[in-house]
Amino acid sequence: MPVSTPNARAISNAIFGQAPHVYNKHSISSLTAAWGQFIAHDLIMTFAHSPAETIQVPLATCDLLDSTCEGGKNLSVSRNAYDPSTGVSSTRILLNDATAYLDASTVYGQDSSRQGFIRTFSGGKLKADPINGVPPNTAAVEMGTAGHVDVRDLRLGGDVR
């Protein structure tokens, strides 16, 4: 027996038909920024190259990095990881761990192991917490925290971020 789901257009009208409409000076809502962030996370996942590079702060600049105007301070800068065979005589190629398609892998997961933890395998549904939506990470799936946080205290989605 087919599952009855709400009409997509009715949902859209209910969400976007709310008053008052609040727009910025470009006549766009804050949903534009949220959608842009979703797209960015779906297409791009870069990591820092090691080791970090050091930039020396010029003497007596009295800027944010040298508020005492002493000079001689260093700024540690992490660049994106890149293919080491590029960037000298050709364009540097940055490494990307996300899929190259707008495919909602941020929601559904990029690999079969993560997908196995977030899917119910029943009717195409994802696991969900009835109160918070995104389920807790009870399986201790890696979340990109580099061990700084117990991942079981986090929520589990398709993206490690």
CNS distance restraints for C-alpha pairs under 8 A (distance, minus, plus):
assign (resid   6 and name CA) (resid  10 and name CA) 7.29 0.50 0.50
assign (resid   6 and name CA) (resid  11 and name CA) 7.14 0.50 0.50
assign (resid   7 and name CA) (resid  11 and name CA) 6.46 0.50 0.50
assign (resid   8 and name CA) (resid  12 and name CA) 6.22 0.50 0.50
assign (resid   9 and name CA) (resid  13 and name CA) 6.06 0.50 0.50
assign (resid  10 and name CA) (resid  14 and name CA) 6.12 0.50 0.50
assign (resid  11 and name CA) (resid  15 and name CA) 6.27 0.50 0.50
assign (resid  12 and name CA) (resid  16 and name CA) 5.98 0.50 0.50
assign (resid  12 and name CA) (resid  17 and name CA) 7.85 0.50 0.50
assign (resid  13 and name CA) (resid  17 and name CA) 5.14 0.50 0.50
assign (resid  14 and name CA) (resid  18 and name CA) 6.77 0.50 0.50
assign (resid  22 and name CA) (resid  29 and name CA) 6.65 0.50 0.50
assign (resid  23 and name CA) (resid  27 and name CA) 4.98 0.50 0.50
assign (resid  23 and name CA) (resid  28 and name CA) 5.28 0.50 0.50
assign (resid  23 and name CA) (resid  29 and name CA) 5.01 0.50 0.50
assign (resid  23 and name CA) (resid  30 and name CA) 7.84 0.50 0.50
assign (resid  24 and name CA) (resid  28 and name CA) 5.81 0.50 0.50
assign (resid  24 and name CA) (resid  29 and name CA) 6.53 0.50 0.50
assign (resid  28 and name CA) (resid  32 and name CA) 6.75 0.50 0.50
assign (resid  30 and name CA) (resid  34 and name CA) 6.66 0.50 0.50
assign (resid  31 and name CA) (resid  35 and name CA) 6.01 0.50 0.50
assign (resid  32 and name CA) (resid  36 and name CA) 6.13 0.50 0.50
assign (resid  33 and name CA) (resid  37 and name CA) 6.19 0.50 0.50
assign (resid  34 and name CA) (resid  38 and name CA) 6.24 0.50 0.50
assign (resid  35 and name CA) (resid  39 and name CA) 6.25 0.50 0.50
assign (resid  36 and name CA) (resid  40 and name CA) 6.15 0.50 0.50
assign (resid  37 and name CA) (resid  41 and name CA) 6.17 0.50 0.50
assign (resid  38 and name CA) (resid  42 and name CA) 6.12 0.50 0.50
assign (resid  38 and name CA) (resid 106 and name CA) 7.83 0.50 0.50
assign (resid  39 and name CA) (resid  43 and name CA) 6.21 0.50 0.50
assign (resid  39 and name CA) (resid 102 and name CA) 6.91 0.50 0.50
assign (resid  40 and name CA) (resid  44 and name CA) 5.69 0.50 0.50
assign (resid  41 and name CA) (resid  45 and name CA) 6.72 0.50 0.50
assign (resid  41 and name CA) (resid 106 and name CA) 6.65 0.50 0.50
assign (resid  42 and name CA) (resid  98 and name CA) 6.73 0.50 0.50
assign (resid  42 and name CA) (resid  99 and name CA) 7.25 0.50 0.50
assign (resid  42 and name CA) (resid 101 and name CA) 7.70 0.50 0.50
assign (resid  42 and name CA) (resid 102 and name CA) 6.12 0.50 0.50
assign (resid  42 and name CA) (resid 103 and name CA) 7.15 0.50 0.50
assign (resid  42 and name CA) (resid 104 and name CA) 6.14 0.50 0.50
assign (resid  42 and name CA) (resid 105 and name CA) 6.15 0.50 0.50
assign (resid  42 and name CA) (resid 106 and name CA) 5.23 0.50 0.50
assign (resid  43 and name CA) (resid  98 and name CA) 5.64 0.50 0.50
assign (resid  43 and name CA) (resid  99 and name CA) 5.95 0.50 0.50
assign (resid  43 and name CA) (resid 100 and name CA) 5.71 0.50 0.50
assign (resid  43 and name CA) (resid 101 and name CA) 6.32 0.50 0.50
assign (resid  43 and name CA) (resid 102 and name CA) 6.29 0.50 0.50
assign (resid  44 and name CA) (resid  96 and name CA) 6.16 0.50 0.50
assign (resid  44 and name CA) (resid  97 and name CA) 7.15 0.50 0.50
assign (resid  44 and name CA) (resid  98 and name CA) 5.36 0.50 0.50
assign (resid  44 and name CA) (resid  99 and name CA) 7.63 0.50 0.50
assign (resid  44 and name CA) (resid 100 and name CA) 7.92 0.50 0.50
assign (resid  45 and name CA) (resid  96 and name CA) 5.39 0.50 0.50
assign (resid  45 and name CA) (resid  97 and name CA) 5.19 0.50 0.50
assign (resid  45 and name CA) (resid  98 and name CA) 5.11 0.50 0.50
assign (resid  46 and name CA) (resid  80 and name CA) 6.16 0.50 0.50
assign (resid  46 and name CA) (resid  81 and name CA) 6.84 0.50 0.50
assign (resid  46 and name CA) (resid  94 and name CA) 7.79 0.50 0.50
assign (resid  46 and name CA) (resid  95 and name CA) 6.32 0.50 0.50
assign (resid  46 and name CA) (resid  96 and name CA) 5.08 0.50 0.50
assign (resid  46 and name CA) (resid  97 and name CA) 6.29 0.50 0.50
assign (resid  46 and name CA) (resid  98 and name CA) 7.98 0.50 0.50
assign (resid  47 and name CA) (resid  80 and name CA) 5.57 0.50 0.50
assign (resid  47 and name CA) (resid  81 and name CA) 5.65 0.50 0.50
assign (resid  47 and name CA) (resid  95 and name CA) 7.87 0.50 0.50
assign (resid  47 and name CA) (resid  96 and name CA) 7.91 0.50 0.50
assign (resid  48 and name CA) (resid  78 and name CA) 5.67 0.50 0.50
assign (resid  48 and name CA) (resid  79 and name CA) 5.49 0.50 0.50
assign (resid  48 and name CA) (resid  80 and name CA) 4.59 0.50 0.50
assign (resid  48 and name CA) (resid  81 and name CA) 5.27 0.50 0.50
assign (resid  49 and name CA) (resid  78 and name CA) 6.32 0.50 0.50
assign (resid  49 and name CA) (resid  79 and name CA) 5.49 0.50 0.50
assign (resid  49 and name CA) (resid  80 and name CA) 5.24 0.50 0.50
assign (resid  49 and name CA) (resid  81 and name CA) 4.07 0.50 0.50
assign (resid  49 and name CA) (resid  82 and name CA) 7.14 0.50 0.50
assign (resid  50 and name CA) (resid  78 and name CA) 7.43 0.50 0.50
assign (resid  50 and name CA) (resid  81 and name CA) 7.59 0.50 0.50
assign (resid  51 and name CA) (resid  78 and name CA) 7.62 0.50 0.50
assign (resid  52 and name CA) (resid  76 and name CA) 6.21 0.50 0.50
assign (resid  52 and name CA) (resid  77 and name CA) 5.52 0.50 0.50
assign (resid  52 and name CA) (resid  78 and name CA) 4.67 0.50 0.50
assign (resid  52 and name CA) (resid  79 and name CA) 7.02 0.50 0.50
assign (resid  53 and name CA) (resid  76 and name CA) 5.83 0.50 0.50
assign (resid  53 and name CA) (resid  77 and name CA) 5.19 0.50 0.50
assign (resid  53 and name CA) (resid  78 and name CA) 6.31 0.50 0.50
assign (resid  53 and name CA) (resid  79 and name CA) 7.80 0.50 0.50
assign (resid  54 and name CA) (resid  74 and name CA) 6.23 0.50 0.50
assign (resid  54 and name CA) (resid  75 and name CA) 5.60 0.50 0.50
assign (resid  54 and name CA) (resid  76 and name CA) 4.72 0.50 0.50
assign (resid  54 and name CA) (resid  77 and name CA) 6.04 0.50 0.50
assign (resid  55 and name CA) (resid  74 and name CA) 5.58 0.50 0.50
assign (resid  55 and name CA) (resid  75 and name CA) 5.07 0.50 0.50
assign (resid  55 and name CA) (resid  76 and name CA) 6.47 0.50 0.50
assign (resid  55 and name CA) (resid  77 and name CA) 7.25 0.50 0.50
assign (resid  56 and name CA) (resid  72 and name CA) 6.53 0.50 0.50
assign (resid  56 and name CA) (resid  73 and name CA) 5.95 0.50 0.50
assign (resid  56 and name CA) (resid  74 and name CA) 4.41 0.50 0.50
assign (resid  56 and name CA) (resid  75 and name CA) 6.17 0.50 0.50
assign (resid  57 and name CA) (resid  61 and name CA) 7.56 0.50 0.50
assign (resid  57 and name CA) (resid  65 and name CA) 7.38 0.50 0.50
assign (resid  57 and name CA) (resid  66 and name CA) 7.42 0.50 0.50
assign (resid  57 and name CA) (resid  71 and name CA) 6.28 0.50 0.50
assign (resid  57 and name CA) (resid  72 and name CA) 6.03 0.50 0.50
assign (resid  57 and name CA) (resid  73 and name CA) 5.35 0.50 0.50
assign (resid  57 and name CA) (resid  74 and name CA) 5.67 0.50 0.50
assign (resid  57 and name CA) (resid  75 and name CA) 6.92 0.50 0.50
assign (resid  58 and name CA) (resid  71 and name CA) 5.86 0.50 0.50
assign (resid  58 and name CA) (resid  72 and name CA) 6.61 0.50 0.50
assign (resid  58 and name CA) (resid  73 and name CA) 7.90 0.50 0.50
assign (resid  59 and name CA) (resid  69 and name CA) 7.30 0.50 0.50
assign (resid  59 and name CA) (resid  70 and name CA) 6.63 0.50 0.50
assign (resid  59 and name CA) (resid  71 and name CA) 3.87 0.50 0.50
assign (resid  59 and name CA) (resid  72 and name CA) 5.99 0.50 0.50
assign (resid  60 and name CA) (resid  66 and name CA) 7.92 0.50 0.50
assign (resid  60 and name CA) (resid  69 and name CA) 4.73 0.50 0.50
assign (resid  60 and name CA) (resid  70 and name CA) 5.88 0.50 0.50
assign (resid  60 and name CA) (resid  71 and name CA) 5.20 0.50 0.50
assign (resid  61 and name CA) (resid  66 and name CA) 6.89 0.50 0.50
assign (resid  61 and name CA) (resid  69 and name CA) 6.07 0.50 0.50
assign (resid  61 and name CA) (resid  71 and name CA) 6.91 0.50 0.50
assign (resid  62 and name CA) (resid  66 and name CA) 5.31 0.50 0.50
assign (resid  62 and name CA) (resid  67 and name CA) 5.12 0.50 0.50
assign (resid  62 and name CA) (resid  68 and name CA) 6.49 0.50 0.50
assign (resid  62 and name CA) (resid  69 and name CA) 4.38 0.50 0.50
assign (resid  62 and name CA) (resid  70 and name CA) 7.81 0.50 0.50
assign (resid  62 and name CA) (resid  71 and name CA) 7.96 0.50 0.50
assign (resid  63 and name CA) (resid  67 and name CA) 5.56 0.50 0.50
assign (resid  63 and name CA) (resid  69 and name CA) 7.51 0.50 0.50
assign (resid  65 and name CA) (resid  73 and name CA) 7.69 0.50 0.50
assign (resid  65 and name CA) (resid  75 and name CA) 7.76 0.50 0.50
assign (resid  66 and name CA) (resid  70 and name CA) 6.71 0.50 0.50
assign (resid  66 and name CA) (resid  71 and name CA) 6.38 0.50 0.50
assign (resid  66 and name CA) (resid  73 and name CA) 6.91 0.50 0.50
assign (resid  80 and name CA) (resid  94 and name CA) 6.58 0.50 0.50
assign (resid  80 and name CA) (resid  95 and name CA) 7.55 0.50 0.50
assign (resid  81 and name CA) (resid  94 and name CA) 6.00 0.50 0.50
assign (resid  81 and name CA) (resid  95 and name CA) 5.76 0.50 0.50
assign (resid  82 and name CA) (resid  86 and name CA) 7.78 0.50 0.50
assign (resid  82 and name CA) (resid  92 and name CA) 6.86 0.50 0.50
assign (resid  82 and name CA) (resid  93 and name CA) 5.61 0.50 0.50
assign (resid  82 and name CA) (resid  94 and name CA) 4.16 0.50 0.50
assign (resid  82 and name CA) (resid  95 and name CA) 5.09 0.50 0.50
assign (resid  83 and name CA) (resid  92 and name CA) 7.11 0.50 0.50
assign (resid  83 and name CA) (resid  93 and name CA) 5.65 0.50 0.50
assign (resid  83 and name CA) (resid  94 and name CA) 6.31 0.50 0.50
assign (resid  83 and name CA) (resid  95 and name CA) 6.56 0.50 0.50
assign (resid  86 and name CA) (resid  90 and name CA) 5.82 0.50 0.50
assign (resid  86 and name CA) (resid  91 and name CA) 6.25 0.50 0.50
assign (resid  86 and name CA) (resid  92 and name CA) 4.84 0.50 0.50
assign (resid  86 and name CA) (resid  93 and name CA) 6.12 0.50 0.50
assign (resid  87 and name CA) (resid  91 and name CA) 4.95 0.50 0.50
assign (resid  87 and name CA) (resid  92 and name CA) 3.67 0.50 0.50
assign (resid  87 and name CA) (resid  93 and name CA) 6.98 0.50 0.50
assign (resid  88 and name CA) (resid  92 and name CA) 7.42 0.50 0.50
assign (resid  98 and name CA) (resid 110 and name CA) 7.38 0.50 0.50
assign (resid  99 and name CA) (resid 103 and name CA) 7.85 0.50 0.50
assign (resid  99 and name CA) (resid 105 and name CA) 7.46 0.50 0.50
assign (resid  99 and name CA) (resid 110 and name CA) 7.20 0.50 0.50
assign (resid 104 and name CA) (resid 108 and name CA) 6.28 0.50 0.50
assign (resid 104 and name CA) (resid 109 and name CA) 7.94 0.50 0.50
assign (resid 105 and name CA) (resid 109 and name CA) 4.66 0.50 0.50
assign (resid 105 and name CA) (resid 110 and name CA) 5.16 0.50 0.50
assign (resid 105 and name CA) (resid 158 and name CA) 6.15 0.50 0.50
assign (resid 105 and name CA) (resid 159 and name CA) 7.19 0.50 0.50
assign (resid 106 and name CA) (resid 110 and name CA) 7.32 0.50 0.50
assign (resid 106 and name CA) (resid 157 and name CA) 7.29 0.50 0.50
assign (resid 106 and name CA) (resid 158 and name CA) 4.77 0.50 0.50
assign (resid 106 and name CA) (resid 159 and name CA) 4.67 0.50 0.50
assign (resid 107 and name CA) (resid 157 and name CA) 6.02 0.50 0.50
assign (resid 107 and name CA) (resid 158 and name CA) 4.47 0.50 0.50
assign (resid 107 and name CA) (resid 159 and name CA) 6.69 0.50 0.50
assign (resid 108 and name CA) (resid 115 and name CA) 6.21 0.50 0.50
assign (resid 108 and name CA) (resid 118 and name CA) 7.35 0.50 0.50
assign (resid 108 and name CA) (resid 119 and name CA) 7.82 0.50 0.50
assign (resid 108 and name CA) (resid 126 and name CA) 7.90 0.50 0.50
assign (resid 108 and name CA) (resid 157 and name CA) 7.31 0.50 0.50
assign (resid 108 and name CA) (resid 158 and name CA) 4.78 0.50 0.50
assign (resid 109 and name CA) (resid 114 and name CA) 5.66 0.50 0.50
assign (resid 109 and name CA) (resid 115 and name CA) 5.12 0.50 0.50
assign (resid 109 and name CA) (resid 118 and name CA) 7.88 0.50 0.50
assign (resid 109 and name CA) (resid 157 and name CA) 7.22 0.50 0.50
assign (resid 109 and name CA) (resid 158 and name CA) 3.65 0.50 0.50
assign (resid 109 and name CA) (resid 159 and name CA) 6.08 0.50 0.50
assign (resid 110 and name CA) (resid 114 and name CA) 7.11 0.50 0.50
assign (resid 110 and name CA) (resid 115 and name CA) 7.26 0.50 0.50
assign (resid 110 and name CA) (resid 158 and name CA) 6.79 0.50 0.50
assign (resid 110 and name CA) (resid 159 and name CA) 7.50 0.50 0.50
assign (resid 111 and name CA) (resid 115 and name CA) 6.21 0.50 0.50
assign (resid 112 and name CA) (resid 116 and name CA) 5.98 0.50 0.50
assign (resid 113 and name CA) (resid 117 and name CA) 6.84 0.50 0.50
assign (resid 114 and name CA) (resid 118 and name CA) 6.57 0.50 0.50
assign (resid 114 and name CA) (resid 141 and name CA) 7.45 0.50 0.50
assign (resid 114 and name CA) (resid 158 and name CA) 6.74 0.50 0.50
assign (resid 115 and name CA) (resid 119 and name CA) 5.92 0.50 0.50
assign (resid 115 and name CA) (resid 158 and name CA) 7.07 0.50 0.50
assign (resid 117 and name CA) (resid 139 and name CA) 7.45 0.50 0.50
assign (resid 117 and name CA) (resid 141 and name CA) 7.98 0.50 0.50
assign (resid 118 and name CA) (resid 126 and name CA) 5.73 0.50 0.50
assign (resid 118 and name CA) (resid 127 and name CA) 5.47 0.50 0.50
assign (resid 118 and name CA) (resid 156 and name CA) 7.09 0.50 0.50
assign (resid 118 and name CA) (resid 157 and name CA) 6.73 0.50 0.50
assign (resid 118 and name CA) (resid 158 and name CA) 7.24 0.50 0.50
assign (resid 119 and name CA) (resid 124 and name CA) 7.58 0.50 0.50
assign (resid 119 and name CA) (resid 125 and name CA) 6.17 0.50 0.50
assign (resid 119 and name CA) (resid 126 and name CA) 4.25 0.50 0.50
assign (resid 119 and name CA) (resid 127 and name CA) 5.46 0.50 0.50
assign (resid 120 and name CA) (resid 124 and name CA) 7.31 0.50 0.50
assign (resid 120 and name CA) (resid 125 and name CA) 5.72 0.50 0.50
assign (resid 120 and name CA) (resid 126 and name CA) 5.37 0.50 0.50
assign (resid 120 and name CA) (resid 127 and name CA) 5.49 0.50 0.50
assign (resid 121 and name CA) (resid 125 and name CA) 6.76 0.50 0.50
assign (resid 121 and name CA) (resid 126 and name CA) 7.84 0.50 0.50
assign (resid 127 and name CA) (resid 134 and name CA) 7.55 0.50 0.50
assign (resid 127 and name CA) (resid 135 and name CA) 6.36 0.50 0.50
assign (resid 128 and name CA) (resid 132 and name CA) 7.91 0.50 0.50
assign (resid 128 and name CA) (resid 133 and name CA) 5.08 0.50 0.50
assign (resid 128 and name CA) (resid 134 and name CA) 5.34 0.50 0.50
assign (resid 128 and name CA) (resid 135 and name CA) 4.95 0.50 0.50
assign (resid 129 and name CA) (resid 133 and name CA) 4.64 0.50 0.50
assign (resid 129 and name CA) (resid 134 and name CA) 5.70 0.50 0.50
assign (resid 129 and name CA) (resid 135 and name CA) 4.67 0.50 0.50
assign (resid 129 and name CA) (resid 136 and name CA) 7.41 0.50 0.50
assign (resid 134 and name CA) (resid 155 and name CA) 5.97 0.50 0.50
assign (resid 134 and name CA) (resid 156 and name CA) 6.38 0.50 0.50
assign (resid 134 and name CA) (resid 157 and name CA) 6.62 0.50 0.50
assign (resid 135 and name CA) (resid 155 and name CA) 5.54 0.50 0.50
assign (resid 135 and name CA) (resid 156 and name CA) 5.76 0.50 0.50
assign (resid 135 and name CA) (resid 157 and name CA) 7.71 0.50 0.50
assign (resid 136 and name CA) (resid 152 and name CA) 7.01 0.50 0.50
assign (resid 136 and name CA) (resid 153 and name CA) 7.22 0.50 0.50
assign (resid 136 and name CA) (resid 154 and name CA) 6.08 0.50 0.50
assign (resid 136 and name CA) (resid 155 and name CA) 4.28 0.50 0.50
assign (resid 136 and name CA) (resid 156 and name CA) 5.72 0.50 0.50
assign (resid 137 and name CA) (resid 141 and name CA) 6.51 0.50 0.50
assign (resid 137 and name CA) (resid 151 and name CA) 6.67 0.50 0.50
assign (resid 137 and name CA) (resid 152 and name CA) 4.91 0.50 0.50
assign (resid 137 and name CA) (resid 153 and name CA) 6.90 0.50 0.50
assign (resid 137 and name CA) (resid 154 and name CA) 5.79 0.50 0.50
assign (resid 137 and name CA) (resid 155 and name CA) 5.17 0.50 0.50
assign (resid 137 and name CA) (resid 156 and name CA) 4.88 0.50 0.50
assign (resid 138 and name CA) (resid 152 and name CA) 5.44 0.50 0.50
assign (resid 139 and name CA) (resid 152 and name CA) 7.19 0.50 0.50
assign (resid 140 and name CA) (resid 151 and name CA) 5.60 0.50 0.50
assign (resid 140 and name CA) (resid 152 and name CA) 5.08 0.50 0.50
assign (resid 141 and name CA) (resid 151 and name CA) 7.02 0.50 0.50
assign (resid 141 and name CA) (resid 152 and name CA) 7.90 0.50 0.50
assign (resid 141 and name CA) (resid 156 and name CA) 7.64 0.50 0.50
assign (resid 142 and name CA) (resid 151 and name CA) 6.84 0.50 0.50
assign (resid 142 and name CA) (resid 160 and name CA) 6.89 0.50 0.50
assign (resid 143 and name CA) (resid 151 and name CA) 6.38 0.50 0.50
assign (resid 143 and name CA) (resid 156 and name CA) 7.92 0.50 0.50
assign (resid 143 and name CA) (resid 159 and name CA) 7.83 0.50 0.50
assign (resid 143 and name CA) (resid 160 and name CA) 4.33 0.50 0.50
assign (resid 143 and name CA) (resid 161 and name CA) 6.26 0.50 0.50
assign (resid 144 and name CA) (resid 160 and name CA) 5.43 0.50 0.50
assign (resid 144 and name CA) (resid 161 and name CA) 6.28 0.50 0.50
assign (resid 145 and name CA) (resid 149 and name CA) 6.15 0.50 0.50
assign (resid 145 and name CA) (resid 151 and name CA) 7.57 0.50 0.50
assign (resid 149 and name CA) (resid 153 and name CA) 7.74 0.50 0.50
assign (resid 150 and name CA) (resid 154 and name CA) 7.61 0.50 0.50
